[in-house]
Amino acid sequence: MPKMKTNRGAAKRFSRTGSGQFKCSHSHLRHILTKKSAKRKRQLRGTTTIVAADIRAVRQMLPYA
């Protein structure tokens, strides 16, 4: 049985936490920032955890994470 391949795009976007969850950064913070409020931009900073509905897909893409 050959080794499973890691999806390299997903590997750059998601990482495991110590408790086994996946964390990622927020979207919508790259460009067109002038029309977004300061509160919205501030809340998009940092990382968040993956929603339960997406965990199965991320786990498939990152078999060794």
PAZAPA-4460 file (N, C-alpha, C; in steps of 0.05 Angstrom, whole numbers, plus 32768, in hexadecimal, padded with zeros to 4 digits):
% residues 65
    n_x    n_y    n_z   ca_x   ca_y   ca_z    c_x    c_y    c_z   seq   type   mol
   8011   7FE8   8000   8000   8000   8000   8012   8019   8000     1      M     A
   800F   802B   7FEC   801F   8043   7FEC   8017   8057   8001     2      P     A
   8029   8068   8008   8023   807D   801B   800E   8090   8010     3      K     A
   7FFD   809B   8022   7FE9   80AE   801A   7FF7   80C9   8017     4      M     A
   7FED   80D9   8004   7FF8   80F3   7FFF   7FE9   8109   800F     5      K     A
   7FF9   811C   8019   7FED   8133   8027   7FE7   8148   8012     6      T     A
   7FCF   8154   8015   7FC8   816A   8003   7FD9   8182   800C     7      N     A
   7FEB   818B   7FFB   7FFE   81A0   8003   7FF1   81BB   8007     8      R     A
   7FDC   81C0   7FF8   7FCD   81D9   7FFB   7FC0   81DA   8017     9      G     A
   7FB5   81C4   801F   7FA8   81C2   8039   7FBD   81C3   8050    10      A     A
   7FD4   81B7   804B   7FE9   81B7   805F   7FF2   81D3   8066    11      A     A
   7FF1   81E5   8052   7FF9   8201   8057   7FE4   8211   8065    12      K     A
   7FCB   8208   8065   7FB5   8217   8070   7FAB   820D   808B    13      R     A
   7FAE   81F4   8090   7FA4   81E8   80A9   7FBA   81DC   80B9    14      F     A
   7FB8   81DD   80D4   7FCB   81CF   80E5   7FBC   81C4   80FE    15      S     A
   7FC7   81B0   810A   7FBB   81A3   8121   7FC0   81B3   813A    16      R     A
   7FAD   81B3   814D   7FB2   81BE   8167   7FBA   81A7   817A    17      T     A
   7FC1   81AE   8192   7FC9   819A   81A5   7FB2   8187   81AC    18      G     A
   7F9A   8191   81AB   7F83   8180   81B2   7F78   8170   819A    19      S     A
   7F85   8173   8183   7F7D   8163   816B   7F6B   8171   8158    20      G     A
   7F63   818A   815E   7F52   8198   814B   7F64   81A5   8136    21      Q     A
   7F57   81AF   8121   7F66   81BD   810C   7F61   81DB   810E    22      F     A
   7F77   81EB   810A   7F74   8208   810B   7F7C   8213   80F0    23      K     A
   7F70   822A   80EA   7F76   8238   80D1   7F72   8256   80D5    24      C     A
   7F7B   8265   80C2   7F77   8282   80C4   7F5D   828A   80B6    25      S     A
   7F53   82A2   80BD   7F3B   82AC   80B1   7F3F   82B5   8094    26      H     A
   7F2A   82B5   8085   7F2C   82BF   8069   7F23   82DC   8068    27      S     A
   7F23   82E8   8051   7F1A   8304   804C   7F2C   8319   8059    28      H     A
   7F45   8314   805B   7F57   8328   8068   7F6F   832E   8056    29      L     A
   7F6D   8329   803C   7F83   832C   802A   7F83   8347   801A    30      R     A
   7F6B   834E   8010   7F6A   8367   8001   7F4E   8373   8003    31      H     A
   7F4A   838A   7FF7   7F31   839A   7FF9   7F2A   839E   8017    32      I     A
   7F3D   83A8   8025   7F3A   83AC   8042   7F2E   83C7   804A    33      L     A
   7F2D   83D9   8036   7F23   83F4   803D   7F06   83F5   8044    34      T     A
   7EF6   83E4   8037   7ED9   83E4   803C   7ED2   83D3   8055    35      K     A
   7EE4   83C4   8060   7EDF   83B4   8077   7EE4   83C4   8091    36      K     A
   7ED3   83C1   80A4   7ED5   83D0   80BD   7EED   83C6   80CD    37      S     A
   7EF7   83D7   80DE   7F0E   83D0   80EF   7F07   83B9   8101    38      A     A
   7EEE   83B8   810B   7EE5   83A2   811C   7EE6   8387   810D    39      K     A
   7EDC   8388   80F4   7EDC   836F   80E4   7EF9   8365   80DE    40      R     A
   7F0B   8378   80D7   7F26   8370   80D2   7F34   8366   80EB    41      K     A
   7F2E   8372   8102   7F3A   836A   811B   7F31   834D   8122    42      R     A
   7F17   8347   811D   7F0D   832D   8124   7F17   8317   8111    43      Q     A
   7F21   831F   80FA   7F2B   830B   80E6   7F48   8304   80EC    44      L     A
   7F55   8312   80FE   7F71   830C   8105   7F72   82F1   8114    45      R     A
   7F89   82E5   8116   7F8D   82CD   8125   7F82   82B5   8118    46      G     A
   7F7E   82A0   8127   7F76   8286   811C   7F5B   827E   8127    47      T     A
   7F4F   826A   811A   7F36   825F   8123   7F37   8241   811F    48      T     A
   7F24   8232   812B   7F23   8215   8127   7F10   820E   8110    49      T     A
   7F15   81F7   8104   7F04   81EE   80EE   7EE9   81E6   80F8    50      I     A
   7ED4   81EC   80E9   7EB9   81E5   80EF   7EB6   81C6   80EE    51      V     A
   7EA5   81BB   80FF   7EA2   819E   8100   7E9B   8191   80E6    52      A     A
   7E8C   819F   80D5   7E84   8194   80BB   7E9B   8190   80A8    53      A     A
   7EB1   819F   80AC   7EC8   819E   809A   7EDF   818C   80A4    54      D     A
   7EDD   8182   80BC   7EF3   8173   80C8   7EFA   815A   80B8    55      I     A
   7EE5   814C   80AE   7EEA   8133   809F   7EFA   8139   8085    56      R     A
   7EF3   814E   8077   7F01   8155   805F   7F1E   815D   8064    57      A     A
   7F23   816C   8079   7F3E   8174   8080   7F4E   815C   8089    58      V     A
   7F42   814A   8097   7F50   8132   80A0   7F59   8121   8089    59      R     A
   7F49   8120   8074   7F4F   8110   805C   7F67   811D   804D    60      Q     A
   7F67   8138   804C   7F7D   8146   803E   7F97   8145   804D    61      M     A
   7F96   8142   8068   7FAE   8142   8079   7FAF   8128   8089    62      L     A
   7FB5   8111   807C   7FB5   80F8   808A   7FC9   80F5   80A0    63      P     A
   7FDF   8103   809F   7FF5   8100   80B2   7FF7   8117   80C6    64      Y     A
   7FE4   812A   80C5   7FE5   8141   80D7   7FD9   813A   80F2    65      A     A
***
